[in-house]
Amino acid sequence: MLGKLATYLRLCGYDAAYVLDDRDGDQRDEQRASDGDDERTEKGSRATVDPGDDEIADWARASGRTLLTRDVDLAAQVDGAVLLTSRDVGDQLRELVAAGYELSLADPPARCAACNGRLHAVGSGESTPPYAPDSAATDCWRCRDCEQVFWKGSHWDDVRDRLDAL
C-alpha cells in the first residue's frame, strides 16, 4: 500500500486520495468512492478496506485521477497509471521524480496530511489544541474536514530535507 507516499504527496500540495482512507460517503473536495459492502476494521483514524482492482480502477477513471500503484494488473487497467516498483517510500519518491513529478513542500501548506482535506490559516491568537503551538507565536493551519492543526515544525524540516535529497 502507498499510504506513506500519499502523505508526502499531500505535503507537496497534491490532491492525493488514498484507497484506504475512510471513504464514508461524505463529499469533501471531490467525490470519494462508495463504501460498498466491504468489511471494515478501525486502525487509528483510518478505516482499512480492501476494495478490488475493478473498484479502484473504476474510481480512478471516474474521478479523473492519476493512479499510482505497485500492482501490475491494476496499472494495466487504467490509462496513464504510474506503476511503482519499490516498497520503500524514499525509492517511490525517486520513481515519481524520474516520472516527471515535482516534489517540494507546498508553501503555504495546502492539504491535510491525514485526510487530504484543504487547509486554512489559523488566525493569530485563535485557539489551537494542546498538541499544537500557540497561533499567536507560530503560523498554523487547520484542516477544513478533520480539523487537525498543522505547523512548520521539526517534522516539516525532516520532510523538506528528504525531498531536497531526491
Contacts in CASP RR format, 6 or more apart in sequence:
PFRMAT RR
TARGET T0000
AUTHOR 0000-0000-0000
METHOD contacts of the structure
MODEL  1
MLGKLATYLRLCGYDAAYVLDDRDGDQRDEQRASDGDDERTEKGSRATVD
PGDDEIADWARASGRTLLTRDVDLAAQVDGAVLLTSRDVGDQLRELVAAG
YELSLADPPARCAACNGRLHAVGSGESTPPYAPDSAATDCWRCRDCEQVF
WKGSHWDDVRDRLDAL
1 19 0 8 1.000
1 20 0 8 1.000
2 18 0 8 1.000
2 68 0 8 1.000
2 69 0 8 1.000
2 70 0 8 1.000
2 84 0 8 1.000
2 92 0 8 1.000
3 18 0 8 1.000
3 20 0 8 1.000
4 89 0 8 1.000
5 16 0 8 1.000
5 68 0 8 1.000
5 84 0 8 1.000
5 89 0 8 1.000
5 92 0 8 1.000
5 93 0 8 1.000
6 16 0 8 1.000
6 17 0 8 1.000
6 18 0 8 1.000
6 21 0 8 1.000
6 116 0 8 1.000
7 113 0 8 1.000
7 114 0 8 1.000
8 89 0 8 1.000
8 93 0 8 1.000
8 103 0 8 1.000
8 159 0 8 1.000
8 163 0 8 1.000
9 16 0 8 1.000
9 103 0 8 1.000
10 16 0 8 1.000
10 111 0 8 1.000
10 112 0 8 1.000
10 113 0 8 1.000
10 116 0 8 1.000
11 105 0 8 1.000
11 106 0 8 1.000
11 109 0 8 1.000
11 111 0 8 1.000
11 113 0 8 1.000
11 156 0 8 1.000
11 159 0 8 1.000
12 102 0 8 1.000
12 103 0 8 1.000
12 104 0 8 1.000
12 105 0 8 1.000
12 106 0 8 1.000
12 163 0 8 1.000
13 106 0 8 1.000
13 109 0 8 1.000
13 110 0 8 1.000
13 111 0 8 1.000
14 111 0 8 1.000
15 29 0 8 1.000
15 30 0 8 1.000
15 111 0 8 1.000
15 116 0 8 1.000
16 111 0 8 1.000
16 116 0 8 1.000
17 30 0 8 1.000
17 32 0 8 1.000
17 63 0 8 1.000
17 65 0 8 1.000
17 116 0 8 1.000
18 116 0 8 1.000
19 33 0 8 1.000
19 49 0 8 1.000
19 51 0 8 1.000
19 56 0 8 1.000
19 59 0 8 1.000
20 46 0 8 1.000
20 47 0 8 1.000
20 48 0 8 1.000
20 49 0 8 1.000
21 32 0 8 1.000
21 46 0 8 1.000
21 47 0 8 1.000
21 115 0 8 1.000
21 116 0 8 1.000
22 45 0 8 1.000
22 46 0 8 1.000
22 47 0 8 1.000
22 115 0 8 1.000
23 32 0 8 1.000
23 33 0 8 1.000
23 34 0 8 1.000
23 35 0 8 1.000
23 47 0 8 1.000
23 49 0 8 1.000
24 32 0 8 1.000
24 35 0 8 1.000
24 47 0 8 1.000
25 32 0 8 1.000
25 34 0 8 1.000
25 35 0 8 1.000
26 32 0 8 1.000
28 115 0 8 1.000
28 116 0 8 1.000
28 117 0 8 1.000
28 145 0 8 1.000
29 116 0 8 1.000
29 117 0 8 1.000
29 118 0 8 1.000
30 63 0 8 1.000
31 62 0 8 1.000
31 63 0 8 1.000
33 51 0 8 1.000
33 55 0 8 1.000
33 56 0 8 1.000
33 59 0 8 1.000
33 63 0 8 1.000
35 49 0 8 1.000
38 49 0 8 1.000
38 50 0 8 1.000
38 51 0 8 1.000
40 47 0 8 1.000
40 48 0 8 1.000
40 49 0 8 1.000
41 47 0 8 1.000
41 48 0 8 1.000
42 48 0 8 1.000
45 114 0 8 1.000
45 115 0 8 1.000
45 146 0 8 1.000
51 59 0 8 1.000
53 71 0 8 1.000
53 73 0 8 1.000
53 74 0 8 1.000
53 77 0 8 1.000
54 77 0 8 1.000
56 67 0 8 1.000
56 69 0 8 1.000
56 74 0 8 1.000
57 67 0 8 1.000
57 74 0 8 1.000
57 77 0 8 1.000
57 78 0 8 1.000
59 65 0 8 1.000
60 66 0 8 1.000
60 67 0 8 1.000
60 78 0 8 1.000
60 81 0 8 1.000
61 78 0 8 1.000
66 80 0 8 1.000
66 81 0 8 1.000
66 82 0 8 1.000
67 74 0 8 1.000
67 75 0 8 1.000
67 78 0 8 1.000
67 80 0 8 1.000
67 81 0 8 1.000
67 82 0 8 1.000
68 81 0 8 1.000
68 82 0 8 1.000
68 84 0 8 1.000
68 96 0 8 1.000
69 75 0 8 1.000
69 81 0 8 1.000
69 82 0 8 1.000
69 83 0 8 1.000
69 84 0 8 1.000
70 83 0 8 1.000
70 84 0 8 1.000
70 85 0 8 1.000
70 86 0 8 1.000
70 87 0 8 1.000
72 83 0 8 1.000
74 81 0 8 1.000
75 81 0 8 1.000
75 82 0 8 1.000
75 83 0 8 1.000
82 95 0 8 1.000
82 96 0 8 1.000
82 99 0 8 1.000
84 92 0 8 1.000
84 95 0 8 1.000
84 96 0 8 1.000
85 91 0 8 1.000
85 95 0 8 1.000
86 92 0 8 1.000
86 95 0 8 1.000
90 162 0 8 1.000
90 166 0 8 1.000
93 103 0 8 1.000
93 162 0 8 1.000
93 163 0 8 1.000
93 166 0 8 1.000
94 166 0 8 1.000
96 103 0 8 1.000
97 103 0 8 1.000
97 166 0 8 1.000
103 163 0 8 1.000
103 166 0 8 1.000
104 163 0 8 1.000
105 156 0 8 1.000
105 159 0 8 1.000
105 160 0 8 1.000
105 163 0 8 1.000
108 119 0 8 1.000
108 121 0 8 1.000
108 139 0 8 1.000
108 141 0 8 1.000
109 119 0 8 1.000
109 141 0 8 1.000
109 150 0 8 1.000
109 152 0 8 1.000
110 118 0 8 1.000
110 119 0 8 1.000
111 117 0 8 1.000
111 118 0 8 1.000
111 119 0 8 1.000
112 118 0 8 1.000
112 119 0 8 1.000
112 143 0 8 1.000
112 145 0 8 1.000
112 146 0 8 1.000
112 148 0 8 1.000
112 150 0 8 1.000
113 150 0 8 1.000
114 143 0 8 1.000
114 146 0 8 1.000
114 148 0 8 1.000
115 143 0 8 1.000
115 145 0 8 1.000
115 146 0 8 1.000
115 148 0 8 1.000
116 145 0 8 1.000
117 143 0 8 1.000
117 144 0 8 1.000
117 145 0 8 1.000
117 146 0 8 1.000
118 143 0 8 1.000
118 144 0 8 1.000
118 145 0 8 1.000
119 141 0 8 1.000
119 142 0 8 1.000
119 143 0 8 1.000
119 144 0 8 1.000
119 150 0 8 1.000
120 141 0 8 1.000
120 142 0 8 1.000
120 144 0 8 1.000
121 139 0 8 1.000
121 140 0 8 1.000
121 141 0 8 1.000
122 128 0 8 1.000
122 135 0 8 1.000
122 139 0 8 1.000
122 140 0 8 1.000
122 141 0 8 1.000
122 142 0 8 1.000
122 149 0 8 1.000
123 135 0 8 1.000
123 140 0 8 1.000
124 135 0 8 1.000
124 136 0 8 1.000
125 134 0 8 1.000
125 135 0 8 1.000
125 136 0 8 1.000
126 135 0 8 1.000
127 135 0 8 1.000
128 134 0 8 1.000
128 135 0 8 1.000
128 140 0 8 1.000
128 149 0 8 1.000
129 149 0 8 1.000
131 149 0 8 1.000
132 140 0 8 1.000
132 149 0 8 1.000
132 151 0 8 1.000
133 140 0 8 1.000
133 151 0 8 1.000
138 151 0 8 1.000
138 152 0 8 1.000
139 151 0 8 1.000
139 152 0 8 1.000
140 149 0 8 1.000
140 150 0 8 1.000
140 151 0 8 1.000
141 149 0 8 1.000
141 150 0 8 1.000
141 151 0 8 1.000
142 148 0 8 1.000
142 149 0 8 1.000
142 150 0 8 1.000
143 149 0 8 1.000
143 150 0 8 1.000
END
